[in-house]
Amino acid sequence: MKIYVLTLKGETERRENVIKEFQKIGIKPTFFEGIDGRKLSKAELKKLCINEAMTPGEIGCAESHLRIIRDFIKTEENSAFIFEDDVQFSNKMNKHVFEEFKKIIDKKDTPTAIILRKRKRLGKKVYEINGISVYECFRATGGISYLINRKCAEVLISNNTPIRFQSDAWSIYAPAGLIHLYALNEDLCSEWNGKSGKYKSVVGLSEKRACHSLIHKKLVNQFLKEHGVSKFDWLRDSIKAYYYMIKRKL
């Protein structure tokens, strides 16, 4: 299995903790040093990204994920797990679960991504792995833990070079019909809050991120329109997600 952990230079505490997390399940990942966008010049950021609303941290994060994905494409593997270095695993996560998820995605002949976390906009249940339910997902965010196949990697590279969206733009690619997205109804992975107990994000404060900007929203709407996505489609998927949510509770 190809398993990457994205880390930044100097993040010793996170790296030490994530090593322990993988040791618990008997897996040795490949560490990949990413780009800290906060340390790049305005000229360097502009060269990488065409979305003026994205923070330096968001740009660095997106570029780091793209570099991992490009590295994966160079291998002979059909799929790759990608984690960020602040990931921590639930007690359901083990080597067998990794292997079973890999079996699922390796059989896919379409661009496919699986988010290893609980997401809201879920559809039909399609798989069961050791009591873990896997669902179709209409749209979602989250880049701390996911699994992609080679075709999905190609889609992510071609549609985000140069960078215009965040690294976890599943809410754009899935509605546009570019990828098939799956997610869970429970968290196999979550963010580690550090020894201090307070989580620190490298992409910047939530209220300052691109998703709140009109510039970003315009780029997203334009992209979706180019791929034939209407407001009706967006509403339909939201209604379907609520329908399946209610159905699961009955």
C-alpha positions as CSV (number, residue, x, y, z in Angstrom):
1,M,0.0,0.0,0.0
2,K,1.1,3.5,-0.7
3,I,0.5,5.6,2.4
4,Y,1.6,9.2,2.6
5,V,1.8,11.5,5.6
6,L,2.0,15.2,4.7
7,T,4.2,17.1,7.2
8,L,5.9,20.5,7.4
9,K,9.5,21.2,8.4
10,G,9.7,21.9,12.1
11,E,6.5,20.2,13.0
12,T,8.3,17.8,15.4
13,E,5.4,17.4,17.9
14,R,2.9,16.4,15.2
15,R,5.4,14.1,13.5
16,E,6.2,12.3,16.8
17,N,2.5,11.8,17.5
18,V,1.6,10.5,14.1
19,I,4.4,8.0,14.1
20,K,2.9,6.6,17.3
21,E,-0.5,6.5,15.7
22,F,0.8,4.4,12.8
23,Q,2.9,2.2,15.1
24,K,-0.3,1.2,16.9
25,I,-1.6,-0.4,13.7
26,G,1.7,-1.8,12.4
27,I,2.0,0.4,9.4
28,K,5.0,2.5,8.3
29,P,4.0,5.4,6.1
30,T,6.0,7.6,3.7
31,F,6.5,11.1,5.1
32,F,6.3,13.8,2.6
33,E,7.6,17.3,3.4
34,G,5.1,19.9,2.1
35,I,5.2,23.6,1.3
36,D,4.5,26.1,4.1
37,G,2.6,28.8,2.1
38,R,3.0,31.3,5.0
39,K,6.7,31.4,4.2
40,L,6.4,32.1,0.5
41,S,6.7,35.5,-1.1
42,K,3.7,37.2,-2.8
43,A,5.4,36.4,-6.2
44,E,5.8,32.7,-5.4
45,L,2.1,32.5,-4.2
46,K,0.9,34.3,-7.3
47,K,2.8,31.9,-9.5
48,L,1.2,28.9,-7.8
49,C,-2.4,30.1,-7.5
50,I,-4.9,32.0,-9.5
51,N,-7.5,32.4,-6.7
52,E,-6.8,35.7,-5.0
53,A,-9.0,34.8,-2.1
54,M,-7.0,31.9,-0.9
55,T,-4.8,32.4,2.2
56,P,-1.0,31.6,2.0
57,G,-1.7,28.6,4.2
58,E,-4.4,27.3,1.9
59,I,-2.2,27.7,-1.1
60,G,0.7,25.9,0.6
61,C,-1.6,23.1,1.7
62,A,-3.1,22.7,-1.8
63,E,0.3,22.7,-3.4
64,S,1.6,20.1,-0.9
65,H,-1.3,17.8,-1.6
66,L,-0.7,18.2,-5.3
67,R,3.0,17.3,-5.0
68,I,2.1,14.1,-3.1
69,I,-0.5,13.2,-5.8
70,R,2.1,13.8,-8.5
71,D,4.5,11.6,-6.7
72,F,1.9,8.9,-6.4
73,I,1.2,9.1,-10.2
74,K,4.9,8.2,-10.8
75,T,4.5,4.9,-8.9
76,E,2.9,1.7,-10.2
77,E,0.3,1.7,-7.4
78,N,-3.4,1.9,-8.3
79,S,-4.3,3.9,-5.2
80,A,-2.8,5.9,-2.4
81,F,-3.8,6.9,1.2
82,I,-3.0,10.5,2.0
83,F,-3.0,11.8,5.6
84,E,-1.9,15.1,7.2
85,D,0.4,14.9,10.2
86,D,-2.2,15.9,12.8
87,V,-4.3,12.8,12.1
88,Q,-5.3,10.4,14.9
89,F,-7.1,7.1,14.5
90,S,-10.1,5.7,16.1
91,N,-9.9,2.3,17.8
92,K,-11.6,0.8,14.7
93,M,-8.6,1.6,12.5
94,N,-6.2,-1.3,11.8
95,K,-4.1,-2.7,9.0
96,H,-7.0,-5.0,7.9
97,V,-9.3,-1.9,7.5
98,F,-6.6,-0.2,5.3
99,E,-6.4,-3.3,3.2
100,E,-10.2,-3.6,2.7
101,F,-10.5,0.0,1.7
102,K,-7.7,-0.4,-0.8
103,K,-9.6,-3.5,-2.3
104,I,-12.7,-1.3,-2.8
105,I,-11.0,1.5,-4.6
106,D,-8.7,-0.7,-6.6
107,K,-11.7,-2.2,-8.3
108,K,-13.0,1.2,-9.4
109,D,-12.5,2.1,-13.1
110,T,-13.8,5.6,-12.6
111,P,-12.1,8.5,-10.7
112,T,-12.9,7.7,-7.0
113,A,-12.1,9.2,-3.6
114,I,-13.0,7.9,-0.2
115,I,-12.9,10.3,2.8
116,L,-12.2,8.3,6.0
117,R,-14.3,10.5,8.1
118,K,-17.9,11.2,9.0
119,R,-19.5,13.6,6.5
120,K,-23.0,15.0,6.4
121,R,-24.3,14.8,2.8
122,L,-24.4,11.0,2.4
123,G,-26.4,8.9,0.0
124,K,-26.9,5.1,-0.2
125,K,-24.8,2.7,1.9
126,V,-22.7,0.8,-0.6
127,Y,-20.1,-1.1,1.5
128,E,-19.5,-2.6,5.0
129,I,-16.0,-3.1,6.4
130,N,-15.7,-4.6,9.9
131,G,-18.8,-2.8,11.0
132,I,-17.8,0.4,9.2
133,S,-20.4,1.7,6.8
134,V,-19.3,3.4,3.5
135,Y,-21.8,5.7,1.7
136,E,-22.0,7.6,-1.5
137,C,-21.3,11.2,-0.7
138,F,-22.8,14.1,-2.7
139,R,-20.3,16.7,-1.5
140,A,-17.9,17.2,1.4
141,T,-14.7,18.9,2.6
142,G,-11.8,17.5,4.6
143,G,-8.2,16.7,3.6
144,I,-6.8,15.2,6.7
145,S,-7.5,11.6,5.6
146,Y,-8.5,10.2,2.2
147,L,-7.9,7.5,-0.3
148,I,-7.8,8.1,-4.1
149,N,-7.2,6.0,-7.2
150,R,-5.0,6.9,-10.1
151,K,-7.8,8.3,-12.2
152,C,-8.9,10.6,-9.4
153,A,-5.4,11.8,-9.0
154,E,-5.3,12.7,-12.6
155,V,-8.5,14.7,-12.2
156,L,-7.2,16.6,-9.2
157,I,-4.0,17.5,-10.9
158,S,-5.6,18.6,-14.2
159,N,-8.3,20.7,-12.6
160,N,-6.2,22.4,-9.9
161,T,-3.0,23.3,-11.7
162,P,-2.5,26.2,-11.4
163,I,-4.3,26.2,-8.0
164,R,-7.8,27.7,-7.9
165,F,-9.4,25.6,-5.2
166,Q,-8.4,24.2,-1.7
167,S,-6.9,20.8,-1.3
168,D,-10.2,19.3,-0.1
169,A,-12.5,20.7,-2.9
170,W,-14.6,17.5,-2.9
171,S,-17.7,19.8,-2.8
172,I,-16.7,21.0,-6.2
173,Y,-15.4,18.0,-8.1
174,A,-18.1,15.6,-7.0
175,P,-21.1,17.8,-8.0
176,A,-19.3,18.5,-11.3
177,G,-19.3,14.8,-12.0
178,L,-15.5,14.6,-12.2
179,I,-15.1,12.1,-9.4
180,H,-17.2,9.5,-7.5
181,L,-17.0,10.4,-3.8
182,Y,-17.6,8.2,-0.7
183,A,-17.5,8.9,3.0
184,L,-18.5,7.5,6.4
185,N,-21.0,8.0,9.1
186,E,-18.3,7.9,11.8
187,D,-14.8,9.2,12.2
188,L,-12.0,6.7,11.6
189,C,-9.7,9.7,11.7
190,S,-9.8,13.1,13.5
191,E,-7.5,16.0,14.2
192,W,-5.1,15.7,17.0
193,N,-5.2,18.7,19.3
194,G,-1.6,18.5,20.4
195,K,-0.2,18.3,23.9
196,S,-1.7,21.6,24.7
197,G,-5.2,20.4,23.8
198,K,-5.7,23.2,21.4
199,Y,-5.9,22.5,17.7
200,K,-3.8,24.8,15.4
201,S,-4.5,24.9,11.7
202,V,-1.7,25.8,9.2
203,V,-4.2,27.1,6.6
204,G,-5.3,30.1,8.7
205,L,-8.3,31.2,10.8
206,S,-11.6,29.8,9.5
207,E,-13.3,33.1,9.0
208,K,-10.4,34.3,6.8
209,R,-10.4,31.3,4.4
210,A,-11.3,31.6,0.7
211,C,-14.7,29.9,1.1
212,H,-16.1,33.1,2.7
213,S,-15.0,35.3,-0.2
214,L,-17.1,36.4,-3.2
215,I,-14.1,36.0,-5.4
216,H,-13.8,32.3,-4.5
217,K,-17.6,31.8,-4.8
218,K,-17.6,33.3,-8.2
219,L,-14.8,30.9,-9.3
220,V,-16.7,27.9,-7.9
221,N,-19.9,28.9,-9.6
222,Q,-18.2,29.5,-12.9
223,F,-16.5,26.1,-12.7
224,L,-19.7,24.3,-11.8
225,K,-21.6,26.1,-14.6
226,E,-19.0,25.0,-17.1
227,H,-19.6,21.4,-16.0
228,G,-23.4,21.7,-16.4
229,V,-24.3,22.0,-12.7
230,S,-27.3,24.1,-12.0
231,K,-28.8,25.4,-8.7
232,F,-31.5,22.7,-9.2
233,D,-28.8,20.0,-9.2
234,W,-27.4,21.4,-6.0
235,L,-30.8,21.5,-4.3
236,R,-31.6,18.0,-5.5
237,D,-28.5,16.6,-4.0
238,S,-29.2,18.4,-0.7
239,I,-32.8,17.0,-0.6
240,K,-31.5,13.5,-1.4
241,A,-28.9,13.7,1.4
242,Y,-31.6,14.7,3.9
243,Y,-33.8,11.9,2.7
244,Y,-31.1,9.3,3.3
245,M,-30.3,10.8,6.6
246,I,-33.9,10.4,7.8
247,K,-34.0,6.9,6.4
248,R,-31.0,5.9,8.4
249,K,-32.6,7.1,11.6
250,L,-35.8,5.2,11.0
